Amino acid sequence: MAKDWLRWHEDYGTAGSSLARRLEVVRAYLERALTEALAGPDGQRRLISMCAGDGRDVLPVLARHPRGRAVRAVLAELDPELARRARETAAELHLPDVDVRTGDAGRADTYRDTAPAHVLLACGVFGNITGADVRRTVAALPSLLVPGGIVIWTRGRGDGGPDASARVADCFAEHGFHELAFTSPSDARFRVGMHRLDGTGSQPVPDRLFTFI
Ligand SMILES: C[S@@+](CC[C@H](N)C(=O)[O-])C[C@H]1O[C@@H](n2cnc3c(N)ncnc32)[C@H](O)[C@@H]1O
């Protein structure tokens, strides 16, 4: 049965929950990414959020960050109700340059027109796709980013065994990124990483990056 992502979002409302704590880290990383991301020659910064949910990690940060309102953002979310909520929040926060697309973030065409991006979020994605899809997606990211582009990502540590986030971090290192920050609380299973692209992507981006399992 497909996962109930509306229900999943409800845990954000529980103070001190792992998800609420993770949200604070993602927002703090995004503040830093917006501060550090280089702008294009036109002064613009572009942001892509894959599987954006209701956008609560991105939208309040764009609204309060000094550079946030100048960011052109595309949030790709498959669930129509979550996308509607994200759109509603963007309107409430007076963020006209936020484009919430109800669509499949596993297909690069959903946001290819916004690439190369200065900041890209893949939060709540890598734990829901196969290892092969994680590798395919991370390998494609350099071609979806400007040189120096920043990715913020999450991954649960998993149940027992080696920490699954380490494989994701290794994958970023193998594809030309270096780590800017990594949070791995000992009393929670969430991990949040932030990586910056050192070089330039030259590989074509495959049409399909991932499929949720
Ligand atoms: C774990 S939640 C993460 C939501 C958000 N990024 C966050 O961290 O709060 C995964 C989200 O991906 C969405 N989703 C699942 N498959 C998708 C797809 N192929 N394209 C876009 N969104 C998808 C779900 O509806 C859900 O909102």
The ligand as an SDF file (V2000), in Angstrom:
LIG
                    3D

 27 29  0  0  0  0  0  0  0  0999 V2000
    9.4630   11.7580    3.2860 C   0  0  0  0  0  0  0  0  0  0  0  0
    8.3840   12.9260    2.5530 S   0  0  0  0  0  0  0  0  0  0  0  0
    9.4500   14.3500    2.4910 C   0  0  0  0  0  0  0  0  0  0  0  0
    8.7280   15.6400    2.2840 C   0  0  0  0  0  0  0  0  0  0  0  0
    9.6210   16.8780    2.4300 C   0  0  0  0  0  0  0  0  0  0  0  0
   10.7430   16.8520    1.4980 N   0  0  0  0  0  0  0  0  0  0  0  0
   10.1170   16.9840    3.8390 C   0  0  0  0  0  0  0  0  0  0  0  0
   11.2610   16.5970    4.1020 O   0  0  0  0  0  0  0  0  0  0  0  0
    9.3390   17.4340    4.6810 O   0  0  0  0  0  0  0  0  0  0  0  0
    8.3920   12.3660    0.8950 C   0  0  0  0  0  0  0  0  0  0  0  0
    7.5370   13.2060   -0.0290 C   0  0  0  0  0  0  0  0  0  0  0  0
    7.7580   12.7920   -1.3690 O   0  0  0  0  0  0  0  0  0  0  0  0
    6.5290   12.8220   -2.0680 C   0  0  0  0  0  0  0  0  0  0  0  0
    6.7180   11.9670   -3.2430 N   0  0  0  0  0  0  0  0  0  0  0  0
    6.7180   10.6260   -3.3260 C   0  0  0  0  0  0  0  0  0  0  0  0
    7.0190   10.2240   -4.5670 N   0  0  0  0  0  0  0  0  0  0  0  0
    7.2380   11.3530   -5.2820 C   0  0  0  0  0  0  0  0  0  0  0  0
    7.6130   11.6090   -6.6220 C   0  0  0  0  0  0  0  0  0  0  0  0
    7.8390   10.6280   -7.4940 N   0  0  0  0  0  0  0  0  0  0  0  0
    7.7450   12.8970   -7.0220 N   0  0  0  0  0  0  0  0  0  0  0  0
    7.5080   13.9180   -6.1530 C   0  0  0  0  0  0  0  0  0  0  0  0
    7.1590   13.7380   -4.8690 N   0  0  0  0  0  0  0  0  0  0  0  0
    7.0460   12.4690   -4.4420 C   0  0  0  0  0  0  0  0  0  0  0  0
    5.5210   12.3780   -1.0450 C   0  0  0  0  0  0  0  0  0  0  0  0
    4.2100   12.7550   -1.4060 O   0  0  0  0  0  0  0  0  0  0  0  0
    6.0410   13.0810    0.1980 C   0  0  0  0  0  0  0  0  0  0  0  0
    5.4950   14.3620    0.3200 O   0  0  0  0  0  0  0  0  0  0  0  0
  1  2  1  0
  2  3  1  0
  2 10  1  0
  3  4  1  0
  4  5  1  0
  5  6  1  0
  5  7  1  0
  7  8  2  0
  7  9  1  0
 10 11  1  0
 11 12  1  0
 11 26  1  0
 12 13  1  0
 13 14  1  0
 13 24  1  0
 14 15  1  0
 14 23  1  0
 15 16  2  0
 16 17  1  0
 17 18  1  0
 17 23  2  0
 18 19  1  0
 18 20  2  0
 20 21  1  0
 21 22  2  0
 22 23  1  0
 24 25  1  0
 24 26  1  0
 26 27  1  0
M  CHG  2   2   1   9  -1
M  END
$$$$
